[in-house]
Amino acid sequence: MEYKISEIVAQTDVPKSTILYYIREGLLPEAKKFKSNVHRYSEEHVELIKYIKYMKQELGSSNEQIKTALQHKNQSLSSSFSMLAPLMQTLSAIPAGAKHYNKEQFIEHYDFDIKLLEQLLDDGVLVPLTDDDFTEKEASIVRLIEDIKETGVDYTLIKNYVHHAKSLAQIEYEMQTQLCSIRSDENFSTLWKIMFETLFNAKEYLFSRYTYKVLFKALKDEISKNHHQN
């Protein structure tokens, strides 16, 4: 189906000037030109505009990041690292400008026990992005474990947390594979939205809500128990 630019604007809620800017920047393909002043746009334009809008609003992606990703949009979702780049940066949870250390520098800077650090690496509790790349994010986890060990909380609970995190990551990969298998130019932006919303919205929602329900039940049980005792 072909659209006038006014129809594209109505469907995407993106101004005409912005759409033309995206075309100039190479984020969108050129429209079909029937005459000098007659241009027609396709379903692909609609999907790509929705994708660009989502990436900018939800992930804060730059034009260059989006352009690089879109240059690889016909590759599989699971094999194209360029396509996944904006997602991977967000998942890393490392802010721009963070200071990076190798393992030796990390231990010296934060004065951590090397045996504890090695244990956390072996147990998968500490997960640096590469074997020799540590930041304040890793330091915060080490400090958390120090507090847990100091207070006598069962460390096995943390190892169970790691086990479930790995299982969840595998489920998320399987979802990505399914999305890849049904991708087309017509559903492109919707499939990427499903992936991002699952990772950054549904995950937080489900985990927080079930934690809430468990703690709320515990609170109700405690209140009920105290009531009966009195």
PATILUM-135218 format. One line per 3 residues: number of its first residue (from 1); for each residue x, y, z of C-alpha. Coordinates in steps of 0.02 Angstrom, whole numbers, plus 50000, padded with zeros to 5 digits. Layout:
! PATILUM-135218
NUM = X,Y,Z ~ ...
! end
This chain:
! PATILUM-135218
1 = 50000,50000,50000 ~ 50060,50175,49960 ~ 50034,50333,50062
4 = 50045,50520,50044 ~ 50160,50602,50171 ~ 50007,50676,50259
7 = 49944,50499,50286 ~ 50113,50446,50356 ~ 50108,50593,50476
10 = 49934,50542,50533 ~ 49985,50360,50561 ~ 50147,50393,50654
13 = 50114,50561,50738 ~ 50284,50619,50673 ~ 50290,50790,50587
16 = 50323,50804,50400 ~ 50481,50904,50432 ~ 50550,50765,50543
19 = 50511,50630,50415 ~ 50601,50729,50279 ~ 50746,50756,50398
22 = 50758,50567,50428 ~ 50765,50540,50240 ~ 50904,50669,50221
25 = 51001,50587,50362 ~ 50986,50415,50282 ~ 50875,50342,50418
28 = 50731,50319,50296 ~ 50733,50270,50112 ~ 50681,50396,49981
31 = 50498,50401,49933 ~ 50443,50346,49760 ~ 50435,50495,49644
34 = 50296,50493,49514 ~ 50315,50678,49472 ~ 50423,50817,49540
37 = 50292,50857,49672 ~ 50210,50686,49691 ~ 50291,50567,49816
40 = 50224,50404,49888 ~ 50278,50310,50043 ~ 50261,50126,50090
43 = 50220,50016,50239 ~ 50408,50003,50265 ~ 50416,50191,50296
46 = 50279,50175,50428 ~ 50369,50033,50517 ~ 50538,50118,50512
49 = 50470,50283,50577 ~ 50387,50191,50723 ~ 50551,50103,50759
52 = 50652,50265,50754 ~ 50526,50351,50866 ~ 50530,50210,50992
55 = 50719,50199,50995 ~ 50737,50386,51024 ~ 50600,50402,51155
58 = 50627,50241,51253 ~ 50814,50208,51235 ~ 50883,50380,51193
61 = 50971,50313,51039 ~ 51065,50435,50928 ~ 51039,50455,50741
64 = 51205,50369,50709 ~ 51161,50219,50817 ~ 50993,50201,50731
67 = 51069,50224,50558 ~ 51199,50090,50592 ~ 51064,49973,50656
70 = 50951,50001,50507 ~ 51092,49966,50386 ~ 51086,49788,50454
73 = 50898,49770,50474 ~ 50886,49630,50345 ~ 51004,49522,50445
76 = 50939,49405,50579 ~ 50901,49484,50747 ~ 51010,49357,50832
79 = 51164,49373,50721 ~ 51177,49560,50689 ~ 51273,49646,50828
82 = 51253,49813,50740 ~ 51065,49791,50747 ~ 51074,49747,50932
85 = 51198,49885,50977 ~ 51074,50006,51059 ~ 50997,49862,51157
88 = 51165,49793,51213 ~ 51222,49962,51279 ~ 51064,49977,51383
91 = 51077,49799,51448 ~ 51256,49827,51504 ~ 51189,49952,51634
94 = 51354,50046,51627 ~ 51329,50235,51613 ~ 51423,50334,51484
97 = 51584,50402,51555 ~ 51604,50263,51683 ~ 51783,50228,51735
100 = 51848,50056,51685 ~ 51981,49953,51774 ~ 52072,49792,51739
103 = 52062,49663,51878 ~ 52224,49715,51963 ~ 52176,49900,51960
106 = 52001,49859,52020 ~ 52062,49762,52172 ~ 52189,49897,52216
109 = 52070,50044,52191 ~ 51929,49972,52297 ~ 52039,49870,52415
112 = 51938,49711,52387 ~ 51988,49538,52449 ~ 52054,49446,52296
115 = 51989,49279,52360 ~ 51813,49349,52376 ~ 51825,49424,52202
118 = 51880,49259,52127 ~ 51738,49168,52216 ~ 51608,49289,52148
121 = 51679,49271,51973 ~ 51677,49080,51986 ~ 51499,49080,52054
124 = 51436,49197,51918 ~ 51382,49327,52046 ~ 51503,49451,51970
127 = 51480,49466,51782 ~ 51600,49593,51703 ~ 51567,49627,51519
130 = 51738,49554,51478 ~ 51861,49456,51584 ~ 51965,49609,51625
133 = 51841,49754,51625 ~ 51773,49811,51794 ~ 51675,49967,51841
136 = 51583,50043,51989 ~ 51437,49928,51944 ~ 51544,49776,51988
139 = 51607,49864,52144 ~ 51428,49889,52205 ~ 51396,49702,52190
142 = 51555,49657,52284 ~ 51505,49777,52424 ~ 51332,49697,52429
145 = 51407,49524,52451 ~ 51525,49588,52586 ~ 51373,49651,52682
148 = 51281,49486,52655 ~ 51427,49384,52720 ~ 51455,49502,52866
151 = 51274,49490,52924 ~ 51265,49302,52902 ~ 51133,49297,52764
154 = 51138,49129,52673 ~ 51251,49154,52522 ~ 51161,49010,52435
157 = 51013,49126,52408 ~ 51123,49237,52299 ~ 51183,49086,52200
160 = 51001,49039,52172 ~ 50971,49216,52109 ~ 51111,49188,51982
163 = 51035,49022,51927 ~ 50866,49102,51891 ~ 50947,49251,51804
166 = 51035,49132,51684 ~ 50872,49038,51653 ~ 50781,49201,51616
169 = 50918,49255,51496 ~ 50895,49092,51399 ~ 50706,49120,51389
172 = 50737,49297,51324 ~ 50855,49228,51192 ~ 50722,49102,51138
175 = 50597,49244,51121 ~ 50722,49339,51014 ~ 50744,49186,50903
178 = 50556,49172,50879 ~ 50543,49356,50835 ~ 50682,49333,50709
181 = 50592,49188,50625 ~ 50437,49291,50586 ~ 50516,49460,50546
184 = 50465,49555,50391 ~ 50468,49736,50333 ~ 50285,49750,50383
187 = 50306,49696,50565 ~ 50485,49757,50593 ~ 50450,49895,50720
190 = 50320,49791,50813 ~ 50439,49645,50840 ~ 50577,49758,50905
193 = 50452,49844,51019 ~ 50402,49673,51088 ~ 50584,49634,51125
196 = 50622,49799,51209 ~ 50459,49807,51307 ~ 50486,49630,51371
199 = 50664,49665,51427 ~ 50638,49838,51503 ~ 50454,49845,51552
202 = 50375,49674,51572 ~ 50527,49602,51663 ~ 50528,49740,51794
205 = 50337,49734,51808 ~ 50327,49547,51835 ~ 50474,49535,51955
208 = 50417,49683,52059 ~ 50235,49629,52065 ~ 50274,49451,52119
211 = 50394,49516,52251 ~ 50255,49632,52309 ~ 50130,49489,52318
214 = 50247,49376,52416 ~ 50292,49513,52540 ~ 50111,49570,52554
217 = 50056,49393,52595 ~ 50194,49379,52725 ~ 50136,49543,52802
220 = 49955,49486,52807 ~ 50006,49321,52886 ~ 50108,49412,53018
223 = 49965,49530,53060 ~ 49843,49384,53068 ~ 49960,49286,53181
226 = 49984,49434,53299 ~ 49795,49462,53303 ~ 49760,49282,53354
229 = 49896,49286,53487 ~ 49819,49441,53564
! end
